[in-house]
Amino acid sequence: MARRLAAVLFDLAKYLLTAVAAAGLFAKEAITLLTVSVAFLLALGLIAIAWFLTPTD
């Protein structure tokens, strides 16, 4: 169960960073440094939670 949740959190972080990168390429006026910073910190948080949920076996 924890392995599946960790995989979902890793995927959410990946999708979040992909969406911010795509928005930065195509909608430069809509993306700000604050938006990028918040998304990056949120993705790091998701990765950290997923890392601790991943079993070590």
Residue, then its C-alpha position, 0 to 999 in steps of 0.5 A: m500500500a505504501r509503495r503505491l502511494a509513494a508511486v502516486l506522489f512521485d508521479l504528482a510531483k513529476y506532473l506538477l513540474t512538467a505543467v509549470a515547465a510547459a506553462g513557462l514555455f507557452a504562457k510567459e505572462a501567466i507564470t511568475l517567479l512566485t508560481v515557480s517557487v511554490a510549485f518547486l517547493l510543493a514538488l520537493g515536499l511530495i518527493a520527500i513524503a514519497w521517499f519516506l513512504t518507499p519501503t527499503d526492501 
